[in-house]
Amino acid sequence: MLAKNLGSCGYPRNAAVLLLGFLFVLGASLSACTADPSVEMAPQRTLNPTTATATPTTRVPAPTDLSAHTAQPSPSKTATAVNSATPTTTLTPTRLACWDEAARVEYDSLPSDLLPLPLDFTIHLPPCYDQQPDQRYPVLYLIHGQNYKQDQWERLGAPETARRLTASGEIAPFILVLPRDRSWDQPSEDMFGRVVAEDLAPWIDEHYRTLPDRQYRAIGGLSRGAGWAIHLGLSRWDLFGRIGAHSLPVFWTDTYHIREWLDAIPQESLPHIFMDIGERDRPQILRSAEWFENLLTERNIPHEWYLYPGYHEEAYWKSHIEQYIRWYTSDW
């Protein structure tokens, strides 16, 4: 069987075929006019039959009060409670005038034999970085979606939200790193993730005043970037203590490895995991996210899972950007 879906926006859509004993197809359908035209593949595995046909809003109720997009409802599934409260203290207890100044932004690139072009990335330093030369900072890596660049997170308001919450003393200051992924390939062919883990993260720790410990290093992404966050957060759990997956399509090549990655992580070192998706996201992406969430639930792995009203589009991610930033920084 060949699954094929042509989107109404004129984007070509390819399907993935998997023959494992019995013939089963999970076609990747990525076709929404207002959405990021990603090509990530949903896991090509049979879902738990008790959840595969369930209506998402029935299985995981959406928040009842969405008048304020930054509200944080209780997780619908959390094996162990994760502290997502606003920190009562920050790394800078005394308010400084420089908190209200614009953060310094730097642009750089790293050459790599593993990539056809250098890895471009943007760095947003926290307010008062230059005025407090003895202070070290946590680092958050955020990866954009397919067909976009690292400025997608800037357009969604991540740096400005971080600056505002830092200036008000609601979160601890941190360094924000936005790498650029240029490829459409799976991790088995695209070495972007390997370069981020082996080259970029050490380079950031060497050139900036970071707290070089997984407890103070988080990774997140949206759409294809969410796939990278899961890939790196699990395969390189030694580097990242928090993983954020927003509108997650799991890389189909990763479905063969996720279980062994989870098995390799010591119980006490399991990263905090946050997942959210719009209930009207593309069907195969929604199914992919649910497949991964079901796997975490079956293994009793602590995680947060939110199903909100919304589509696979920037308007959805922008409406939740403050929730994302608060969650990433909640233990810092």
C-alpha positions in Angstrom: 0.0 0.0 0.0 1.3 3.4 -0.9 -0.1 6.2 1.3 -0.1 9.6 -0.5 -1.5 12.9 0.5 -1.2 16.1 -1.6 -1.6 19.3 0.5 -4.0 22.0 -0.6 -1.1 24.5 -0.5 0.7 23.0 -3.4 3.4 21.3 -1.4 4.4 17.8 -2.6 3.9 15.1 0.1 5.8 11.8 0.2 4.8 8.7 2.1 6.8 6.3 4.1 6.4 2.6 3.5 7.4 0.0 6.1 7.2 -3.8 5.6 7.8 -5.6 8.9 6.2 -9.0 8.9 2.7 -7.8 8.3 2.3 -4.9 5.9 1.4 -1.7 7.9 1.5 1.8 6.6 1.6 5.1 8.5 1.7 7.7 5.8 3.2 11.1 6.7 0.6 13.7 5.7 1.9 17.2 6.1 -0.4 19.6 4.3 -1.9 22.7 5.9 -1.9 26.1 4.2 -1.0 28.0 7.3 1.4 25.5 8.8 5.1 25.0 8.6 5.5 22.6 5.6 7.5 20.0 7.5 8.3 16.6 6.2 9.0 14.8 9.4 7.7 11.3 9.5 5.4 9.9 12.1 6.5 6.6 13.7 5.7 3.7 11.5 4.4 1.4 14.2 1.1 0.1 15.3 -0.3 2.3 18.1 -1.9 1.0 21.2 -5.4 0.0 19.9 -7.0 1.5 23.0 -5.7 4.9 22.1 -5.2 4.9 18.4 -8.8 5.4 17.6 -9.8 7.5 20.6 -10.8 11.2 20.1 -7.8 13.2 21.4 -10.0 15.6 23.4 -11.7 12.7 25.1 -8.4 10.9 26.0 -6.6 14.0 27.0 -8.9 16.9 27.9 -7.9 20.3 26.7 -7.6 23.2 29.2 -11.0 24.7 29.9 -9.7 28.3 30.3 -7.7 29.5 27.3 -8.5 33.2 27.6 -4.9 33.7 28.8 -2.6 31.8 26.6 0.2 31.7 29.2 -1.9 29.8 31.8 -0.4 26.5 32.7 -3.1 23.8 33.4 -2.3 20.7 35.3 -0.6 18.0 33.2 -3.0 15.5 31.9 -0.5 12.7 32.4 2.5 13.0 34.7 3.9 9.9 36.2 5.8 11.9 38.8 5.1 15.5 39.7 7.6 17.9 38.1 8.2 21.3 39.6 7.0 23.8 37.1 6.4 26.6 39.6 7.9 30.0 39.2 11.2 30.1 41.1 11.1 32.0 44.3 14.7 33.1 43.9 16.9 33.8 40.9 20.6 33.8 40.3 20.5 37.6 40.5 18.6 38.4 43.7 19.2 42.2 43.6 17.5 44.1 40.8 19.9 45.9 38.6 19.3 48.7 36.0 20.8 46.6 33.3 17.9 44.1 33.6 15.8 46.6 31.6 18.4 47.0 28.8 18.3 45.1 25.5 20.1 41.8 25.6 23.3 41.4 23.5 22.8 39.3 20.4 25.7 37.5 18.6 25.8 35.6 15.3 28.4 32.9 14.6 29.0 29.7 12.7 31.0 26.6 13.1 32.6 24.7 10.2 32.2 21.0 10.3 33.3 18.1 8.1 30.0 16.5 8.9 27.9 19.2 7.2 28.0 20.6 3.7 27.8 24.1 5.1 28.9 25.6 8.4 26.5 25.4 11.3 25.0 28.9 11.8 23.6 29.9 15.1 22.4 32.9 17.1 23.2 33.6 20.7 21.0 35.8 23.0 22.9 36.7 26.1 20.9 37.6 29.2 20.6 41.1 30.6 23.5 42.2 32.7 25.8 39.6 31.1 28.6 42.1 30.6 28.0 43.9 33.9 28.4 40.7 36.0 31.6 39.1 34.8 31.7 36.6 37.6 28.2 35.1 37.0 27.6 31.9 35.1 24.4 30.9 33.3 22.2 28.0 32.3 21.8 27.4 28.5 18.7 26.7 26.5 19.0 25.4 22.9 15.9 25.9 20.8 15.6 24.4 17.3 13.3 25.8 14.6 10.9 24.0 12.2 11.3 22.7 8.7 11.8 25.3 6.0 12.6 28.0 8.5 15.7 29.4 10.1 16.8 30.1 13.7 15.0 33.5 13.6 11.7 31.6 13.8 12.1 31.5 17.6 12.8 35.2 17.6 9.7 35.9 15.5 7.7 33.9 18.0 9.0 36.1 20.8 11.3 33.7 22.8 14.1 36.1 23.4 11.8 39.0 24.3 9.8 36.9 26.6 12.9 35.6 28.3 14.2 39.2 28.7 10.8 40.4 30.1 10.5 37.6 32.7 14.2 38.0 33.7 13.8 41.7 34.2 10.8 41.2 36.4 12.7 38.6 38.5 10.3 35.8 37.6 12.9 33.5 36.0 16.6 33.2 36.3 18.7 34.7 33.5 20.0 32.2 30.9 21.8 32.1 27.6 19.6 31.3 24.6 21.2 29.4 21.6 19.4 29.1 18.3 21.1 26.8 15.8 20.1 26.5 12.2 19.1 23.1 10.6 19.2 23.3 6.8 18.2 19.7 5.9 15.0 17.7 5.4 16.8 14.4 6.0 16.5 11.9 8.9 19.2 11.9 11.6 20.7 8.8 10.0 21.7 11.1 7.1 21.6 14.6 8.5 24.5 15.1 10.9 23.1 18.4 12.4 22.3 16.7 15.7 25.7 15.3 16.0 27.3 18.6 15.4 25.1 20.3 17.9 26.1 17.8 20.6 29.7 17.3 19.8 30.8 20.7 18.5 28.3 23.4 19.3 27.6 22.7 23.0 31.3 22.4 23.9 32.0 25.6 21.9 29.4 27.5 23.8 30.7 26.3 27.1 34.2 27.3 26.1 33.4 30.8 24.8 30.6 31.9 27.2 30.2 31.8 31.0 27.9 28.8 31.2 27.1 26.3 33.9 28.4 23.3 32.0 26.2 20.7 33.6 23.2 18.8 32.2 21.1 20.2 35.1 21.6 23.6 33.6 21.3 22.7 29.9 18.0 22.2 28.2 17.0 21.5 24.6 13.7 22.1 22.8 12.2 22.5 19.4 9.0 22.9 17.4 7.8 20.6 14.6 11.0 19.1 13.0 12.9 20.9 15.8 10.9 18.9 18.3 12.0 15.7 16.6 15.6 16.9 17.1 15.0 17.7 20.7 13.8 14.2 21.4 16.6 12.7 19.4 19.3 14.7 21.2 17.7 14.7 24.6 17.5 10.9 24.7 20.5 9.8 22.8 22.7 12.4 24.6 21.0 12.5 27.9 24.4 13.2 29.5 24.2 16.7 28.0 20.5 17.8 28.5 18.4 17.7 31.7 15.2 19.0 30.1 13.5 18.3 26.8 10.7 20.3 25.2 8.8 18.9 22.2 6.3 21.2 20.8 4.1 19.7 18.0 6.3 16.6 17.8 6.7 14.4 14.8 9.2 11.7 15.9 11.8 10.9 13.2 10.8 7.6 11.8 14.4 6.3 12.0 14.4 7.1 15.7 11.5 4.8 16.4 13.9 1.9 16.1 16.2 3.4 18.8 14.0 5.3 21.3 13.4 2.2 23.5 17.1 1.4 23.8 17.9 5.0 24.5 15.3 5.1 27.3 16.7 1.8 28.7 20.2 3.3 28.7 19.3 6.3 30.9 19.7 5.7 34.6 16.4 6.1 36.4 17.8 9.0 38.5 19.0 10.7 35.4 15.8 10.7 33.3 15.4 14.2 31.8 12.3 16.2 32.5 10.1 16.0 29.4 7.4 18.5 28.2 5.1 17.8 25.3 2.3 19.8 23.8 0.4 19.8 20.5 -2.7 21.4 19.0 -5.7 19.0 18.8 -6.2 20.0 15.2 -2.6 19.5 14.2 -1.9 17.3 11.1 -3.2 13.8 11.8 0.1 12.0 11.3 2.0 14.4 13.5 -0.7 14.2 16.2 -0.5 10.4 16.0 3.3 10.5 16.2 3.2 12.7 19.3 0.6 10.4 20.9 2.8 7.3 20.1 5.7 8.8 22.0 3.6 9.9 24.9 2.0 6.5 25.1 5.4 4.9 25.2 6.5 7.2 28.1 3.2 6.4 30.0 3.6 2.7 29.5 7.1 2.9 31.0 6.0 5.1 33.8 8.5 7.8 32.7 7.7 11.2 34.2 6.6 13.7 31.7 4.1 16.5 31.0 1.6 16.2 28.2 -0.8 19.0 27.0 -3.3 18.8 24.2 -4.5 22.3 23.4 -6.9 23.8 20.8 -4.8 24.8 17.8 -3.1 23.9 14.5 0.4 23.2 13.3 1.3 26.9 12.8 3.2 29.8 14.3 0.1 31.3 15.9 -0.2 28.2 18.1 3.4 28.2 19.2 3.5 32.0 19.8 0.4 31.7 22.0 2.3 29.3 24.3 5.8 30.8 24.2 5.6 32.1 27.8 4.6 28.8 29.1 7.5 27.2 27.3 10.1 29.7 28.7 8.8 29.3 32.2 9.0 25.6 32.0 12.5 25.4 30.7 13.7 27.7 33.4 11.6 26.4 36.3 14.5 24.6 38.0 17.2 27.2 37.4 
